[in-house]
Amino acid sequence: MRFPIGRSFAAAACAGLLLAGGYALGQAKAGGDTVKPIFAQKLATMPGKTMTAITVDYAPGGSSAAHRHADSAEIFAYVVQGAVRSKVNDGPETVYKAGQFWYEPPGARHSVSANASTTEPARILAVIVASDGANLTTFEK
């Protein structure tokens, strides 16, 4: 089984570890975030769609580079620990604290995704529903 995930959201295959954008999954990157797959499951009641769950851990002061999500991807992000700054499309930059969530519509541009603290770590759980095999995330150059 292969997780249909893009550069930052690469996933582990059952037989081994995939590489994504030059980073091994679970390895902290220069941006200060670490992505870990939880599961990917094709949806029986929605043919052609897969639900994927990942965690993103942000080091204190860490962030993800600006990126876009697939035109078929709907994302629900839940803050598990700490606080995260997020700006999606033309919406305001918002700080979400543990226990809060936000929604990202299909094709969303995520210009800010960062730990709101410079001293404490943060973690989000992202649940993504997208077309089977979609490249979920494309980083801007």
C-alpha positions as CSV (number, residue, x, y, z in Angstrom):
1,M,0.0,0.0,0.0
2,R,1.4,3.5,-0.9
3,F,0.2,6.6,0.8
4,P,-0.8,9.2,-1.8
5,I,1.2,12.0,-0.3
6,G,3.3,14.9,-1.7
7,R,6.7,16.3,-0.8
8,S,6.2,17.1,2.9
9,F,3.5,14.5,3.5
10,A,5.5,11.5,2.3
11,A,4.4,8.2,3.9
12,A,5.9,4.9,4.9
13,A,5.0,2.0,2.7
14,C,4.3,-1.3,4.4
15,A,7.6,-2.8,3.0
16,G,9.8,0.2,3.8
17,L,10.4,3.9,4.0
18,L,9.7,6.2,1.0
19,L,11.7,9.3,0.5
20,A,10.0,12.6,-0.3
21,G,11.6,15.7,-1.6
22,G,15.0,14.5,-0.3
23,Y,13.8,14.1,3.3
24,A,13.2,10.8,5.1
25,L,9.9,10.7,6.7
26,G,10.1,11.5,10.4
27,Q,13.3,13.4,10.0
28,A,13.3,17.0,11.2
29,K,13.9,19.4,8.3
30,A,15.4,22.8,8.1
31,G,11.9,24.4,8.5
32,G,11.4,22.8,11.9
33,D,8.6,20.4,11.1
34,T,8.5,16.6,11.2
35,V,5.7,14.7,9.4
36,K,4.6,11.2,10.4
37,P,1.9,9.1,8.7
38,I,-0.8,7.6,10.8
39,F,-2.9,5.8,8.1
40,A,-4.2,6.0,4.6
41,Q,-7.5,4.2,3.7
42,K,-9.5,4.1,0.5
43,L,-13.1,5.0,1.3
44,A,-15.7,2.4,0.3
45,T,-18.6,4.8,0.3
46,M,-16.6,7.4,-1.8
47,P,-15.1,5.5,-4.7
48,G,-11.9,7.2,-6.0
49,K,-11.2,8.9,-2.6
50,T,-8.6,8.1,0.1
51,M,-8.6,9.4,3.7
52,T,-5.1,10.0,5.0
53,A,-4.1,11.0,8.5
54,I,-0.7,12.5,9.5
55,T,0.8,14.3,12.4
56,V,3.0,17.3,12.0
57,D,5.4,18.1,14.9
58,Y,6.8,21.7,15.0
59,A,9.9,22.4,17.0
60,P,9.9,25.6,19.0
61,G,9.8,28.4,16.4
62,G,9.5,25.8,13.6
63,S,7.4,26.2,10.5
64,S,6.5,24.6,7.2
65,A,7.3,26.3,3.9
66,A,4.4,27.9,1.9
67,H,2.6,25.2,-0.1
68,R,-0.6,24.4,-2.0
69,H,-2.8,21.4,-1.6
70,A,-4.3,19.2,-4.3
71,D,-7.5,20.4,-6.0
72,S,-9.2,17.3,-4.7
73,A,-8.0,17.6,-1.1
74,E,-10.1,18.6,1.9
75,I,-8.1,19.0,5.1
76,F,-9.2,19.0,8.7
77,A,-6.3,20.1,11.0
78,Y,-6.6,19.6,14.8
79,V,-4.1,21.0,17.3
80,V,-3.0,18.2,19.6
81,Q,-0.3,20.1,21.5
82,G,0.8,23.7,21.8
83,A,-0.4,26.4,19.5
84,V,-0.1,26.8,15.7
85,R,-0.2,29.9,13.5
86,S,-2.1,29.2,10.2
87,K,-3.1,31.3,7.2
88,V,-5.1,29.6,4.4
89,N,-5.9,31.3,1.1
90,D,-7.1,34.9,1.8
91,G,-8.2,34.2,5.4
92,P,-6.6,35.9,8.4
93,E,-3.5,34.5,10.0
94,T,-5.0,32.8,13.1
95,V,-3.4,31.1,16.2
96,Y,-5.1,27.8,17.0
97,K,-4.5,26.2,20.4
98,A,-4.6,22.6,21.6
99,G,-8.2,21.3,21.1
100,Q,-9.0,23.7,18.2
101,F,-9.2,22.9,14.5
102,W,-9.5,24.5,11.1
103,Y,-10.6,23.4,7.6
104,E,-8.7,23.8,4.4
105,P,-10.8,23.6,1.2
106,P,-9.7,21.9,-2.0
107,G,-6.8,23.6,-3.7
108,A,-6.0,25.7,-0.7
109,R,-2.8,27.8,-0.5
110,H,-1.3,27.5,3.0
111,S,1.1,30.5,3.3
112,V,1.7,30.3,7.0
113,S,2.0,27.1,9.0
114,A,4.1,27.5,12.1
115,N,4.5,26.9,15.8
116,A,3.2,30.0,17.6
117,S,5.8,29.5,20.4
118,T,9.5,29.8,20.3
119,T,9.9,27.8,23.5
120,E,7.4,24.9,23.4
121,P,6.8,22.3,20.7
122,A,3.4,22.0,18.8
123,R,1.7,19.1,17.1
124,I,-1.2,18.9,14.7
125,L,-3.2,15.9,13.4
126,A,-4.3,16.5,9.8
127,V,-7.0,14.3,8.3
128,I,-7.1,14.6,4.5
129,V,-9.7,13.3,2.0
130,A,-8.5,13.5,-1.6
131,S,-8.6,11.6,-4.9
132,D,-6.7,8.3,-4.9
133,G,-3.0,8.9,-5.8
134,A,-3.3,12.7,-5.5
135,N,-0.1,14.7,-4.8
136,L,-1.4,16.3,-1.6
137,T,1.1,19.0,-1.1
138,T,3.3,21.0,-3.5
139,F,5.8,23.5,-2.0
140,E,6.2,26.9,-3.5
141,K,9.6,27.7,-4.9
